[in-house]
Amino acid sequence: MKVLLTRPQGRNQLMEEALSYRNVSYLTTPLLQVKPASNLQSKQISSTLSQADIIIFISTNAVKFASNAIASKWPIAAQYYAVGEATYLALKALGINAEKAPDDCQQTEGLLSLPALKNVSDKNIVIVRGVGGREDLAIELSKRNANLAYWEVYQRGCPELDMSNICQQWQSFGIDTIIITSGEILDNLVKTVPNELFAWLQTCHIIVPSSRVYDKATAYGLMTVTNAKAANTNAMLTALSL
């Protein structure tokens, strides 16, 4: 097995260390670029945050860019929630005690299953996320009569890559397994692999973090897809049978 890691720059280290420890060969090619949103509106958001009963973080990037924008001065009275383990740990590193989605469903659906989020009628909820994120969480919380606001603190894009050469490098190295940790990374992979190499991509084992991304991968025509049910290192290693 030879593994391709695709997370944004600086986010692959834990997986690199885990694979090296297990003597598994890998290459790292970030397929997602993350940068601060063009207008973080940190002054305008302060009032919204101060009135928040609940603050939900979608990702570690949400924690990183939001805390940079407001110098980590988070409301003391609010309840904090994290979609996944890595986001939970990022908040913990800031001294913020958060509740996270269940280990067996570290995604929006898991977060919504938490008892504390069942009764949120008239609660002021701020969702901290990237520009143009999924709406599922907000839609369901609105149905539960919460008052919702977004703070979009980062934006995603595809790095500029010479995919013809990079794909040839992947093939020469013998890549047969690709770890995908978000729908955006999957989109960037499929859209940038040259058409003549798509048959090769179909031979690869694709590891994805959720049923949503699994469905997207199979819709793209990828043949061997495994749902790790979370994006963290342990979940991905389990999916790889390591």
Disulfide bonds with the S-S distance in Angstrom:
none
